């Protein structure tokens, strides 16, 4: 199946680049509300499913046992910039559960936020695992290991009790037997299981269910602290600040997912060439095209479905735009 155009990039008066992909919008009963492309194909959702990976932390009672706040729960679902508040909250998650930074298995990288990175370099600092954009998720996994009475060492291994519990929960919410699916290793070293795009959308629809108390708690945390999910100037944070009734989460290689709790819908999108610029305007376009918003919300979503393309002199030379509206 040939996937349709999701986004295009203009320069001057012509289209310079085109991005194809697929998406599915599904309700909690598994009915497809809207779809384009090969939605039966399995993809690696990557970081788009961090909220699913957080469910066992809530459902097991670990979050309550260690007294995690809404801010801390939001960081467990994040791909953050490594700004000072992100680091502070990650360190708090570790300390409350009796863990420490040397236990991290996510690897170290410099903060993604440029000003924070430059400040750290000028001060003679170095990159740490706590700066990793996945350090909140990993702190949550370490806390879950403690709660389960499992060895925190090796918690990123697919056979570790933490990852087995997460896989079982993700498989349930997406109606997929993950034991029969391909599994890869994510950038932060935890397993990432391949899930058909339509099932991934189903998972986010079920995540939208008001009766799913753990999911509702996560959504409430993210709504209260959208900055924790990404950070200054990042698409996820900006979109959720502008339209608080939607929960969106990016994943690497052109994946974007969303939950729309008030409508009971889930959305999953994949850009074939992995371009984040196309995934961002693409998911905004799909969301804006759904008849579930107030006029003000729809206008905000439409605003995120395109943005100017500027050169190094800040001259606008073109546009990145979704083509689904």
C-alpha positions in Angstrom: 0.0 0.0 0.0 1.3 3.4 -0.9 1.1 5.9 1.9 -0.4 9.4 1.3 1.3 12.8 1.6 1.2 14.0 5.2 3.3 17.2 5.0 5.3 19.3 2.5 8.0 21.9 2.7 8.0 24.9 0.4 10.8 27.2 -0.7 9.7 30.3 -2.6 6.8 29.3 -4.9 7.5 25.6 -5.2 7.2 22.5 -3.0 10.8 21.4 -2.3 10.2 18.3 -0.1 7.3 16.0 0.6 6.8 13.6 3.5 4.5 10.5 3.2 3.1 8.5 6.1 0.0 7.0 7.7 -2.3 7.7 10.6 -5.2 6.1 12.4 -7.9 7.6 14.7 -9.7 5.0 16.7 -12.4 4.9 19.4 -12.4 2.8 22.5 -14.3 0.0 20.8 -11.7 -0.3 18.2 -13.7 1.4 15.4 -11.6 3.4 13.0 -12.9 6.9 12.8 -10.4 8.2 10.3 -7.3 6.7 8.7 -4.9 7.0 5.8 -2.2 4.7 4.6 -1.1 1.3 5.9 -2.4 1.4 9.5 -1.9 -2.4 9.9 1.8 -2.1 9.6 3.7 -2.5 12.9 6.0 0.3 13.9 8.3 1.0 16.8 6.4 3.6 18.8 9.6 4.7 20.7 9.0 7.5 23.2 5.4 8.1 22.2 4.3 5.4 24.6 6.0 6.7 27.8 2.6 7.2 29.3 1.8 3.5 28.8 5.1 2.6 30.4 4.1 4.8 33.3 0.8 2.9 33.9 2.4 0.1 36.1 4.0 2.7 38.2 0.6 4.1 39.1 -1.4 0.8 39.1 1.1 -1.1 41.3 0.9 1.5 44.0 4.5 2.5 43.6 3.7 6.2 42.9 1.7 6.4 46.1 4.1 4.5 48.2 6.9 6.9 47.3 4.7 10.0 47.4 5.2 11.1 43.8 3.7 14.4 42.9 1.9 15.4 39.7 5.0 17.1 38.5 7.0 14.0 39.0 4.5 11.7 37.3 4.5 14.1 34.3 8.3 13.8 34.1 8.0 10.0 34.0 6.1 10.4 30.7 8.5 13.0 29.2 11.2 13.4 26.6 12.5 16.5 28.3 15.1 19.1 27.4 17.3 18.7 30.5 16.5 22.1 31.8 17.1 22.8 35.5 13.6 22.0 36.6 13.7 18.7 34.7 16.9 17.7 36.4 15.5 18.8 39.8 12.4 16.6 39.4 14.3 13.6 38.1 16.6 13.8 41.1 13.6 14.0 43.4 12.1 10.9 41.8 15.4 9.0 42.4 15.7 10.1 46.0 12.2 9.4 47.1 12.5 5.7 46.0 16.0 5.3 47.5 17.8 5.3 44.1 20.8 7.2 42.9 22.1 8.4 39.5 24.7 5.6 39.1 21.8 3.1 38.7 20.6 4.8 35.5 20.9 2.7 32.4 19.7 5.4 29.9 23.2 6.8 29.2 24.3 10.4 29.4 23.9 13.2 26.9 24.1 17.0 27.1 20.9 18.9 27.8 18.8 19.3 24.6 18.0 22.9 25.6 20.7 25.0 24.0 20.9 27.8 26.7 21.1 25.1 29.5 23.7 23.2 27.6 25.9 26.2 27.0 25.6 27.3 30.6 26.7 23.8 31.8 29.7 23.9 29.4 30.7 27.4 30.5 30.5 26.3 34.1 32.9 23.4 33.5 30.1 20.8 33.9 29.7 17.6 32.1 26.8 15.6 30.6 25.1 13.3 33.1 22.5 10.6 32.8 20.1 12.8 34.7 20.3 15.2 31.6 19.1 12.4 29.4 15.7 13.2 27.9 14.4 9.9 29.2 15.7 10.3 32.8 12.2 10.8 34.2 11.0 7.6 32.7 14.0 5.7 33.9 13.6 7.1 37.4 10.0 5.8 37.3 11.2 2.4 36.2 13.8 2.3 39.0 11.1 3.2 41.5 8.9 0.4 40.1 11.8 -2.1 40.6 12.1 -1.1 44.2 8.4 -1.4 44.8 8.4 -4.9 43.2 11.3 -6.0 45.3 13.3 -6.6 42.2 17.0 -5.9 41.7 17.3 -2.4 40.3 20.3 -3.4 38.3 19.5 -4.5 34.8 16.0 -2.9 34.9 16.3 -2.1 31.2 16.7 -5.7 30.2 13.6 -7.1 28.3 13.6 -10.1 30.8 13.6 -7.9 33.9 10.4 -7.9 35.9 9.9 -4.2 35.3 10.0 -4.6 31.5 7.9 -7.7 31.6 5.2 -5.9 33.6 5.3 -2.9 31.2 5.1 -5.2 28.1 2.1 -7.0 29.5 0.3 -3.7 30.3 1.1 -2.2 26.9 -0.1 -5.4 25.2 -3.3 -5.3 27.1 -4.2 -1.7 26.3 -3.3 -2.1 22.6 -4.7 -5.6 22.2 -1.4 -7.0 21.0 0.5 -10.0 22.2 3.9 -8.4 22.5 5.6 -11.7 23.0 4.9 -12.4 19.3 6.1 -9.0 18.1 9.5 -7.8 17.0 11.4 -6.0 19.7 14.2 -3.6 19.4 16.3 -1.5 21.8 15.4 2.1 22.1 17.9 5.0 22.3 17.7 5.0 26.1 18.4 1.2 26.2 14.9 -0.1 27.2 13.0 -2.4 24.9 10.7 -1.0 22.2 8.1 -3.5 20.9 6.6 -3.2 17.4 2.9 -2.4 17.4 0.5 -2.0 14.4 -0.4 1.7 14.0 -4.1 1.0 14.4 -3.6 -0.9 17.7 -1.4 1.9 18.9 -4.3 4.4 18.3 -6.6 2.0 20.1 -4.3 2.0 23.1 -4.5 5.8 23.2 -8.3 5.7 22.9 -8.4 3.3 25.9 -6.0 5.6 27.7 -8.7 8.3 27.2 -11.3 6.3 29.0 -12.5 8.1 32.1 -12.8 4.7 33.9 -9.1 4.1 33.5 -8.2 5.8 36.8 -4.4 5.4 36.4 -4.5 6.9 32.9 -6.7 9.7 34.1 -4.2 10.5 36.9 -1.4 10.7 34.3 -3.4 12.9 32.0 -4.2 15.2 34.9 -0.5 15.4 35.9 0.5 16.3 32.3 -2.3 18.9 32.0 -1.0 20.5 35.3 2.6 20.4 34.2 3.0 20.3 30.4 6.4 21.9 30.7 7.7 18.6 32.3 6.8 16.6 29.2 9.2 18.5 26.9 10.3 22.0 27.8 10.9 25.5 26.6 9.8 26.0 23.0 9.1 22.3 22.3 6.1 21.2 20.3 4.5 18.9 22.9 4.6 21.5 25.6 3.4 24.4 23.4 0.5 22.4 21.9 -0.8 21.1 25.2 -0.5 24.6 26.7 -2.6 26.0 23.8 -5.1 23.1 23.8 -5.2 21.5 27.3 -7.9 18.9 26.3 -5.4 17.0 24.2 -2.5 14.8 25.3 0.2 14.5 22.7 3.6 12.7 22.8 6.3 12.5 20.2 8.4 9.4 19.5 11.6 9.2 17.5 11.6 8.5 13.7 8.5 10.5 12.9 6.0 9.0 15.4 3.4 11.0 17.1 0.5 9.9 19.2 -2.4 11.6 21.0 -5.3 10.9 23.4 -8.4 13.0 23.2 -10.1 12.2 26.5 -13.3 14.2 26.1 -14.0 12.4 22.8 -12.7 9.0 23.8 -10.4 8.9 20.8 -6.8 7.9 20.2 -4.5 8.8 17.4 -1.3 7.4 16.1 0.8 8.8 13.2 4.0 7.6 11.5 6.1 9.6 8.9 7.8 7.2 6.5 11.1 9.0 6.4 11.2 9.7 10.2 11.1 13.5 9.9 10.0 15.2 13.1 9.1 18.4 11.3 6.5 16.5 9.2 5.2 14.5 12.2 4.5 17.7 14.2 2.5 19.5 11.5 0.9 16.2 10.5 -0.5 15.4 13.9 -1.8 19.0 14.3 -3.5 18.7 10.9 -5.2 15.4 11.8 -6.3 16.7 15.2 -7.6 19.9 13.6 -9.6 17.9 11.1 -11.6 16.1 13.8 -15.0 17.5 14.7 -14.5 17.3 18.5 -13.2 20.8 19.3 -14.5 24.2 20.1 -13.8 26.8 17.3 -11.1 28.3 19.5 -9.4 24.9 20.0 -9.6 24.1 16.3 -8.0 27.4 15.4 -5.1 26.7 17.8 -4.6 23.3 16.3 -4.7 24.7 12.8 -2.1 27.2 13.8 0.3 24.4 14.8 -0.3 22.6 11.4 2.1 24.9 9.6 5.1 27.2 10.4 7.5 29.3 8.5 10.9 28.1 7.4 13.6 30.6 8.1 17.3 30.8 7.2 20.3 31.8 9.4 19.5 35.5 8.9 15.9 34.8 10.1 14.5 35.5 6.7 11.4 33.5 6.0 12.1 31.4 2.9 9.3 28.9 2.9 6.9 26.9 5.0 6.5 23.5 6.6 2.8 22.5 6.4 0.5 19.6 6.9 -1.7 18.7 3.9 -4.5 16.9 5.6 -6.7 19.9 6.6 
